[in-house]
Amino acid sequence: MARLLIVLGIAAVVFWVFSIVDCAVQPPSRHRGVSKGAWMAIVVLIPVLGGILWFLLGRARKQPPGRVLAPDDDPNFLGTLKGVSDQDERIRLLEEELARLDSEEDAPPAAEPKADDDKPEEPGTDDDPRGRRGGTL
């Protein structure tokens, strides 16, 4: 039984010192309820109970730096964008330009009038597709 009391006493002293140090190093903005000096007095004057009160009531939890939102989830970012109608109008104009360019590529080239009188006759234009004229080699 004596060993158990010694172990509990050592644990109480370690907890008490840890509570004092934790209360002392926290910035004043992280102390809830009363001021930092008042919490130091409570933790020092009421050894174990003061430490328990400090951790349960006095110590404010660290606030997360803020949730990071993707641009498409952030309402502030979305408010800065132009309206959807402007974007839709731009897409419509781009689609029209793309359709016009596609129709220009698909259209056969304009037929030029042939002037057979001006051109001299080329060899191989007779019946033989290999470019030979009648006769043997």
Secondary structure, 3 states (H helix, E strand, C coil): CHHHHHHHHHHHHHHHHHHHHHHHHCCHHHECCCCHHHHHHHHHHCHHHHHHHHHHHHECCCCCCCCCCCCCCCHHHHHHCCCHHHHHHHHHHHHHHHHHHHHHHHCCCCCCCCCCCCCCCCCCCCCCCCCCCCCCC
